[in-house]
């Protein structure tokens, strides 16, 4: 049996192998002829080009650029932790801030921009970059500031369509009228004694005319005498309020007591006279300052309105300047704010150069770009212009906190009910002051009569191909240094006196028609085209900010200062190289 069956097993194995190979072949044939074509056909169907194909990158980029218009934070000093609240605008949203310039002709773009800058721009709109950025040319160009809406008679016309947002909030009309009186009725030689919470309640006006007009007194003596007189008047009012609280019958026997009692007749508050005694305040009038600011505004205000229009912002926002500084170009506050827009140093550095040599907070044109960006950012976060304006003073974070706490974006409700130590008298009244200032600015002749505005500025702008001593070139060109100082308000005293050279690549404004001669004489001055400058490091300065200040790279400064640490030390002296 074993001998006869052994030869049959290999034959059976061969049959099985053949059958297996046949099955595998049939399976592979089915895969190739049926399954794969079906899958490939399905994939092809899925990748058929749609009827509305996705736009190319070139078509998307402009839209991205329109929405991403900021290069920094607002610099608020009162940011709070927590979620960011974004609200739907109550009025029509502004147009994109970077308006696209019209199609340029085949002529070189730089020449086109020179022509646009040199000609009046009543009907054409420059983008913010065109208004501000240098042309990168050594040849001078002439700039003419626009005529403002205050001068051409269009100030009272509404600059934007939609809801009027610059009116007094309901119930606060009397508060706005108080600020109108401050700006247009009472001068700086007068002070209104009033209740801080109820601005419609006043306790009389203190007059300082005899003190202010006394030539025998120094400024310090006048200041002390004014303070003493106001303090005495306030003390009299406080004593009368205390008397009304303790013995109303005795209090109303005096003329002042009767007047006070009558004004508080409709105030239903516990211990109203006692509490009012804590709120007595003196507000100095501003009529003469406001009028002087209107006259000065003629030089710059048209250009400022043009810049705001380029950012797509309502023209009315520019009236904030009169609340902040009365258009005093060298205005400085007690807390360190500076310029017509009153930027604090830390906030200013987010938008412009602020250091010991150049402080662009005091250049109305450059600072206006910063103010426009800050206000635009406030609006995008808070949703309404009243809140954005209030945030310019109180900080965006503080207004976000107010909205979150009260559950409303109504500016009137926030002014009346938001209770926070950091939201004091100045912040609470900022929007109300703006409403009053806008009314007066847009109807200036009604409040002040005919006004002689300063002429819009015209000047030549030169980009220095070398660093110079401004005092030396001024002397050679017979251009008064005071005139150069007026045209270049960002330059420090050191730059004006020549103890600090103006770096290569800087932009300098000179009287109209003097640009070419200024550059020619500057080239004959100190041999400073390739000589290095020295810089003493100040508090808060980094290598990056120093490099930006002089228009060189951080690497070039490191190469010129072997052994320099990553962060330069304060008062360390650095060599600034120039090619």
Long-range contacts (C-beta under 8 A, 24 or more apart in sequence): 62-100, 65-98, 66-96, 66-97, 66-98, 67-96, 69-96, 69-97, 69-98, 69-373, 69-376, 70-373, 70-376, 70-377, 71-373, 72-350, 72-351, 72-373, 73-350, 73-377, 74-347, 74-350, 74-373, 74-374, 74-377, 74-378, 74-396, 75-344, 75-346, 75-347, 75-348, 75-349, 75-350, 75-351, 75-374, 76-347, 76-391, 76-395, 76-396, 76-397, 76-398, 77-344, 77-346, 77-347, 77-395, 78-394, 78-395, 78-396, 78-397, 78-398, 78-422, 79-395, 79-396, 79-397, 80-397, 80-398, 80-400, 80-401, 82-400, 82-401, 82-404, 84-381, 84-400, 85-381, 85-382, 85-400, 85-403, 85-404, 86-380, 86-381, 86-383, 87-382, 87-383, 87-384, 87-403, 87-409, 88-383, 89-379, 89-383, 89-384, 90-163, 90-165, 90-383, 90-384, 90-409, 91-160, 91-162, 91-163, 91-165, 91-384, 91-385, 92-160, 92-161, 92-162, 92-163, 94-160, 94-311, 94-312, 94-313, 94-314, 94-376, 94-379, 95-312, 96-312, 97-128, 97-310, 97-311, 97-312, 97-313, 97-372, 97-376, 98-127, 98-128, 98-129, 98-310, 98-311, 99-125, 99-127, 99-310, 99-312, 100-127, 101-126, 101-127, 101-130, 110-135, 110-136, 110-137, 114-141, 117-141, 117-142, 117-143, 118-142, 118-143, 118-144, 119-144, 120-144, 120-146, 121-146, 121-306, 122-146, 122-147, 125-306, 125-309, 125-310, 126-306, 126-310, 127-310, 128-307, 128-310, 128-311, 128-369, 128-372, 130-310, 131-303, 131-306, 131-307, 131-310, 131-365, 131-369, 132-365, 132-366, 132-369, 134-461, 134-463, 134-507, 135-463, 136-463, 137-463, 138-462, 138-463, 138-465, 138-519, 139-515, 139-516, 140-460, 140-461, 140-462, 140-510, 140-515, 140-516, 140-518, 140-519, 141-460, 141-461, 141-515, 142-458, 142-459, 142-460, 142-461, 142-512, 142-513, 142-515, 143-457, 143-458, 143-459, 143-460, 143-461, 143-509, 144-456, 144-457, 144-458, 145-299, 145-300, 145-302, 145-303, 145-456, 145-457, 145-458, 146-302, 146-303, 146-305, 146-306, 146-456, 147-302, 147-456, 148-297, 148-298, 148-301, 148-302, 148-304, 148-305, 148-453, 148-456, 149-302, 149-305, 149-315, 150-294, 150-297, 150-298, 150-301, 150-441, 150-442, 150-444, 150-451, 150-453, 151-298, 151-302, 151-453, 155-441, 155-442, 155-443, 155-444, 156-442, 156-443, 159-314, 159-315, 159-316, 160-314, 160-315, 160-316, 165-384, 165-385, 165-386, 166-316, 166-385, 166-386, 166-434, 166-435, 166-438, 167-435, 168-432, 168-435, 169-386, 169-410, 169-411, 169-412, 169-415, 169-431, 169-432, 170-412, 171-412, 171-416, 172-412, 172-415, 172-416, 172-432, 174-199, 174-200, 175-199, 175-200, 175-429, 175-432, 176-432, 176-435, 176-436, 176-439, 177-436, 178-202, 179-429, 179-432, 179-433, 179-435, 179-436, 179-437, 180-436, 180-439, 180-440, 181-285, 182-283, 182-285, 182-286, 182-436, 183-286, 183-287, 183-290, 183-322, 183-436, 183-437, 183-440, 184-287, 184-290, 184-440, 184-447, 184-448, 185-285, 185-287, 186-284, 186-285, 186-286, 186-287, 187-285, 187-286, 187-287, 187-288, 188-212, 188-284, 188-285, 188-286, 188-287, 188-288, 188-289, 189-285, 190-284, 190-285, 191-226, 191-230, 191-282, 191-283, 191-284, 191-285, 192-282, 192-283, 192-285, 193-230, 193-233, 193-234, 193-237, 193-280, 193-281, 193-282, 194-280, 194-281, 194-282, 194-283, 195-276, 195-279, 195-280, 195-281, 196-279, 196-280, 196-281, 196-425, 197-279, 198-267, 198-276, 199-429, 200-263, 201-263, 201-264, 201-276, 202-263, 203-233, 203-237, 203-256, 203-259, 203-260, 203-280, 204-233, 204-237, 204-256, 206-230, 206-233, 206-282, 230-282, 233-282, 234-280, 234-281, 234-282, 237-280, 238-277, 238-280, 241-273, 241-274, 241-276, 241-277, 241-280, 242-273, 242-274, 242-277, 244-273, 245-271, 245-273, 245-274, 245-277, 281-425, 286-326, 289-326, 289-328, 290-322, 290-326, 290-437, 290-440, 291-448, 291-451, 292-326, 292-327, 293-321, 293-322, 293-325, 293-326, 293-327, 293-328, 294-322, 294-327, 294-441, 294-444, 294-448, 294-451, 294-453, 295-451, 295-452, 295-453, 295-454, 296-327, 296-328, 296-329, 296-454, 297-321, 297-327, 297-453, 297-454, 298-453, 298-454, 298-455, 298-456, 299-454, 299-455, 299-456, 299-457, 300-327, 300-340, 300-364, 300-365, 300-456, 300-457, 301-327, 302-456, 303-364, 303-365, 303-368, 303-456, 303-457, 304-364, 304-365, 304-368, 307-365, 307-368, 307-369, 307-372, 308-368, 308-372, 311-372, 311-373, 311-376, 312-376, 313-372, 313-375, 313-376, 314-385, 316-438, 316-442, 317-375, 317-385, 317-389, 319-434, 319-437, 319-438, 319-441, 319-442, 320-371, 320-375, 320-389, 320-392, 320-434, 320-437, 322-437, 322-440, 322-441, 323-430, 323-433, 323-434, 323-437, 329-362, 329-364, 329-489, 330-362, 330-489, 338-362, 339-363, 339-364, 339-367, 340-364, 340-367, 341-367, 341-368, 341-370, 341-371, 343-367, 343-370, 343-371, 347-374, 349-545, 353-490, 353-548, 353-549, 355-538, 355-541, 355-545, 355-549, 356-492, 356-494, 356-538, 357-491, 357-492, 357-494, 357-495, 357-500, 357-549, 358-490, 358-491, 358-492, 358-495, 358-549, 359-490, 359-492, 360-490, 361-490, 362-489, 362-490, 363-488, 363-489, 363-490, 364-489, 366-490, 382-409, 383-409, 384-409, 384-411, 386-411, 386-431, 387-411, 387-414, 389-430, 389-431, 389-434, 390-414, 390-427, 390-430, 390-431, 392-430, 393-426, 393-427, 393-430, 394-422, 394-423, 394-427, 394-430, 395-422, 398-422, 398-423, 398-427, 457-487, 458-512, 459-487, 459-509, 459-510, 459-511, 459-512, 460-509, 460-510, 460-511, 460-512, 460-513, 460-514, 460-515, 460-518, 461-507, 461-508, 461-509, 461-510, 461-515, 462-507, 462-508, 462-510, 462-515, 462-518, 462-519, 463-505, 463-506, 463-507, 464-502, 464-503, 464-504, 464-505, 464-506, 464-507, 464-508, 464-522, 465-504, 465-519, 465-523, 465-529, 466-504, 466-522, 466-523, 466-528, 466-529, 466-578, 467-501, 467-502, 467-503, 467-504, 467-506, 467-528, 467-529, 467-531, 467-533, 467-578, 468-501, 468-502, 468-522, 468-525, 468-526, 468-528, 469-498, 469-501, 469-502, 469-525, 469-526, 469-528, 470-495, 470-496, 470-498, 470-502, 470-508, 471-496, 471-497, 471-498, 472-498, 472-525, 472-526, 473-518, 473-521, 473-522, 473-525, 476-521, 476-524, 476-525, 477-514, 477-517, 477-518, 477-521, 479-510, 479-511, 479-514, 479-518, 483-511, 484-508, 484-509, 484-510, 487-511, 501-526, 501-528, 501-533, 503-533, 503-549, 503-550, 503-551, 503-576, 503-578, 504-529, 504-550, 504-551, 504-578, 505-550, 505-551, 506-551, 529-578, 530-578, 530-579, 531-578, 532-560, 532-575, 532-576, 532-577, 532-578, 533-575, 533-576, 533-578, 534-573, 534-574, 534-575, 534-576, 535-573, 535-574, 535-576, 536-571, 536-572, 536-573, 536-574, 537-568, 537-569, 537-570, 537-571, 537-572, 537-573, 537-574, 538-570, 539-570, 541-568, 542-567, 542-568, 543-567, 543-568, 546-574, 546-576, 550-576, 552-576, 552-577, 552-578
